[in-house]
Amino acid sequence: MVSGYRQLRGKSPVQGDGYHARMHRFSNRPLALDCLRTFEAAARRLSFSAAAEELHLSQPAISRQIKGLEEALGAQLFHRGTRKIELTIAGQTLQRTVQPALARLDTCVRQIRMTGSRAMVSVTTFPSFASLWLMPRLPDFERAHPHADLRIAASDRLVETEDVELDVALRHCSADKVPAGAVRLFGEVLTPVVSAGLADAIGRGHAPRLSQPADLIGHTLLEMDDGHSPSTLLSWPRWLSGCGLPHLTPRRWISVNYTHQQVQAALAGQGVALARLAMVHDALARGDLVEPFGLAGRRWAEPCYWLVPLVPPGSGAGAVQRPEVRAFADWVLAQAALTRAAIGDVADPEADAHAD
């Protein structure tokens, strides 16, 4: 019995070196894209017939492709019932990967077909930065690079830096969370702002005075509340605590999800916004917004703005960016230098670069 037990634990004659070599080749064999498309349609529709209709194939052809895929994977993907099919655990696992991967592939193909040989730069950033800082400056880039198309993907979702569809990320985070290779654009400065109309009403005595932070008790405060912990660093309570007024209660609060909504409400005269100076200094320069406390109201906060070049996976550390991507990155850095000068940020962005 002991010798038999040892034989079971040891390498059987069937599972010799040749067996493991064959299994290694089998496990690394790529799957056919057609089979994955067939699986995705069947998994989404939970019907071989519906998948056949969608893909313009016969039902037997769908069944053969699914069976071939199962044999290639060595796992059953569907429970086949009399009237319906259901995904197995293996099928659910495969679907979670295949569905977004095919969607990204289709998006990439559409972009290539639309642009043809035209140069394109794909940029990801968060909505408020796109609305308040990036978009107003884009005409300058377009004049200098008329043959480069831009795709701006504005989302609060933090995308993976290995996303092959994207070229550049513009992010807002603390230095300890920034990806490798990022270059600092400028820091965060908070300042209370009101519309020119509200400032005029205050000056004429038609609205409560606003000459010192304690006067905020008579005004509506526009607060950004996006549900993320970093927003607490940019909040009114934190700013008021820094002024020695942790318990000040304003006349009213208005909370919004995005910085650009906060700025829009301020421009409409609906209250006092605690604005990000880098986002509103153009409006301040035009006179559309006013800082009621001047320079004395400005406070530095921890997060910074960063440019992150996104190098496709497998490109290697020495990969060279496409000319249009490099041109866009250089343009962003030049615009950031102007913003730093405008907000009084004297830090050298190259000194804060995070290399691999």
Order of alpha helices (4+ residues) and beta strands (2+ residues): alpha-alpha-alpha-alpha-alpha-beta-beta-alpha-beta-alpha-beta-beta-beta-alpha-beta-alpha-beta-alpha-beta-alpha-beta-beta-alpha
